[in-house]
Amino acid sequence: MMDVQVLVDVVVVASVVSAFAITPRVLARRPDQVGAAGRSVFPPAAALALVTGLIYVNQVLFTVYVLRVHDGDPSFIARYLPAGWFDLASRNPALRQVAEHFPAPGLLAPSVLRVQAFLELPFVLLAFATVLRWLDADLYRRIARSAALPLASVSYTVVFCLVEWDLRNPYTVDDLVVRSVSAVLTPVLLALCAARDRGATRTPASVPGLLVFIGSLGALGVLVLVVYDTALLYSLGRLPERLPLALVAAVLLLGLRRVASRLEGRPARRGLTLAFLRHVLRYWLSLFFVPALAVRYGVLFGTPQLAAGMALVTAATACALAARDVLAEAGRTADGGSAGPQDGGPPPGLLLARGLGCAVLAGTGAACLAAWLTPRSYYEVTLLSAAAAFLVATVAVCGFADARSAPGSPGADG
């Protein structure tokens, strides 16, 4: 029988290949028609908040179950899983009070791994869908109503199941069945929500627009990591320590989304490199949607070099496609009579390469500094801070480069 590492590597490669085969057709479709004005909207951010709430409710019920049925000792399940799990909030007076008065605590047995097995897939899919909708609501609808969504569901579920099998315990078979049911129901429900979505949000290719998007992405990333650390690892006892960080991230996120709503519809200064960055984000998020979780777990349970290589291939492809689109738009603008190389200015390719070269150097320096300053914990924390620093520095330098270029630089909204 093939070992888990090899199987995870296979899923990583298969997910990237399938994403490359499907995504171009998804992006080539005409924009979906927005639903009728009277229809309700349930954006993925609201669904994500609901699922997160259910995850924490399950943590409370799990704590009650352990307190009443196992005398507060989680070793009956903790011995099967790595260190870092099951830091319970069993000394919390409020939880102990709930546990003391909870009727029939034996009925809470499914709170041990089974409920989480169902909720983990919608949690990660909705987090990704939320980011997609922030960038471009039409892009979110296209992906959520295409074959990319069920493919992502299968890819994520297969990886989850492989990890379950690698960490097998008395509940593994139940978890595999529950995850399979979630893999069928989650994409159906998400597609139905997307079909009823009337949003017209679109992050503009401007310094404020892109910085607000990056800030929103970073704040959401912090909240996802807090949920992972305190709830998905059954460690509700860590929540008091993590709560101040989570509250800061939540307040920041709400403020940034309010700013984003005010930026929508405002004309953005047309700039070649900023347009390129927005195109890169659009292509990268689209291409990475299917293999995202496989690449993430490939670092831990597969071959890290392969996972990193597939991520780099995806990013490089997004950059190449973005450059193609932006330069094609620049050519059409030049043919239409705008200022360009025919007027003695530098060719668009040179302007783009020059601006991006400076931006990448600045972004790399900022990323290295952020990684060096970030306290060591989960590798995702370092990756998040480094990526945020890289993107912020890149956007700032690209904005400066566009400001120095000739007026009428093409491709602002791509």
Rosetta blueprint (number, residue, H / E / L):
1 M L
2 M L
3 D L
4 V H
5 Q H
6 V H
7 L H
8 V H
9 D H
10 V H
11 V H
12 V H
13 V H
14 A H
15 S H
16 V H
17 V H
18 S H
19 A H
20 F H
21 A H
22 I H
23 T H
24 P H
25 R H
26 V H
27 L H
28 A H
29 R L
30 R L
31 P L
32 D L
33 Q L
34 V L
35 G L
36 A L
37 A L
38 G L
39 R L
40 S L
41 V L
42 F L
43 P L
44 P H
45 A H
46 A H
47 A H
48 L H
49 A H
50 L H
51 V H
52 T H
53 G H
54 L H
55 I H
56 Y H
57 V H
58 N H
59 Q H
60 V H
61 L H
62 F H
63 T H
64 V H
65 Y H
66 V H
67 L H
68 R H
69 V H
70 H L
71 D L
72 G L
73 D L
74 P L
75 S H
76 F H
77 I H
78 A H
79 R L
80 Y L
81 L L
82 P L
83 A L
84 G L
85 W L
86 F L
87 D L
88 L L
89 A L
90 S L
91 R L
92 N L
93 P H
94 A H
95 L H
96 R H
97 Q H
98 V H
99 A H
100 E H
101 H H
102 F L
103 P L
104 A L
105 P H
106 G H
107 L H
108 L H
109 A H
110 P H
111 S H
112 V L
113 L L
114 R H
115 V H
116 Q H
117 A H
118 F H
119 L H
120 E H
121 L H
122 P H
123 F H
124 V H
125 L H
126 L H
127 A H
128 F H
129 A H
130 T H
131 V H
132 L H
133 R H
134 W H
135 L H
136 D E
137 A H
138 D H
139 L H
140 Y H
141 R H
142 R H
143 I H
144 A H
145 R L
146 S L
147 A L
148 A H
149 L H
150 P H
151 L H
152 A H
153 S H
154 V H
155 S H
156 Y H
157 T H
158 V H
159 V H
160 F H
161 C H
162 L H
163 V H
164 E H
165 W H
166 D H
167 L L
168 R L
169 N L
170 P L
171 Y L
172 T H
173 V H
174 D H
175 D H
176 L H
177 V H
178 V H
179 R H
180 S H
181 V H
182 S H
183 A H
184 V H
185 L H
186 T H
187 P H
188 V H
189 L H
190 L H
191 A H
192 L H
193 C H
194 A H
195 A H
196 R L
197 D L
198 R L
199 G L
200 A L
201 T L
202 R E
203 T L
204 P L
205 A L
206 S L
207 V H
208 P H
209 G H
210 L H
211 L H
212 V H
213 F H
214 I H
215 G H
216 S H
217 L H
218 G H
219 A H
220 L H
221 G H
222 V H
223 L H
224 V H
225 L H
226 V H
227 V H
228 Y H
229 D H
230 T H
231 A H
232 L H
233 L L
234 Y L
235 S L
236 L H
237 G H
238 R H
239 L H
240 P H
241 E H
242 R H
243 L H
244 P H
245 L H
246 A H
247 L H
248 V H
249 A H
250 A H
251 V H
252 L H
253 L H
254 L H
255 G H
256 L H
257 R H
258 R H
259 V H
260 A H
261 S H
262 R H
263 L H
264 E L
265 G L
266 R L
267 P L
268 A L
269 R L
270 R L
271 G L
272 L H
273 T H
274 L H
275 A H
276 F H
277 L H
278 R H
279 H H
280 V H
281 L H
282 R H
283 Y H
284 W H
285 L H
286 S H
287 L H
288 F H
289 F L
290 V L
291 P L
292 A H
293 L H
294 A H
295 V H
296 R H
297 Y H
298 G H
299 V H
300 L H
301 F H
302 G L
303 T L
304 P H
305 Q H
306 L H
307 A H
308 A H
309 G H
310 M H
311 A H
312 L H
313 V H
314 T H
315 A H
316 A H
317 T H
318 A H
319 C H
320 A H
321 L H
322 A H
323 A H
324 R H
325 D H
326 V H
327 L H
328 A H
329 E H
330 A H
331 G H
332 R H
333 T H
334 A H
335 D H
336 G L
337 G L
338 S L
339 A L
340 G L
341 P H
342 Q H
343 D H
344 G L
345 G L
346 P L
347 P L
348 P H
349 G H
350 L H
351 L H
352 L H
353 A H
354 R H
355 G H
356 L H
357 G H
358 C H
359 A H
360 V H
361 L H
362 A H
363 G H
364 T H
365 G H
366 A H
367 A H
368 C H
369 L H
370 A H
371 A H
372 W H
373 L H
374 T L
375 P L
376 R L
377 S L
378 Y L
379 Y H
380 E H
381 V H
382 T H
383 L H
384 L H
385 S H
386 A H
387 A H
388 A H
389 A H
390 F H
391 L H
392 V H
393 A H
394 T H
395 V H
396 A H
397 V H
398 C H
399 G H
400 F H
401 A H
402 D H
403 A H
404 R H
405 S L
406 A L
407 P L
408 G L
409 S L
410 P L
411 G L
412 A L
413 D L
414 G L
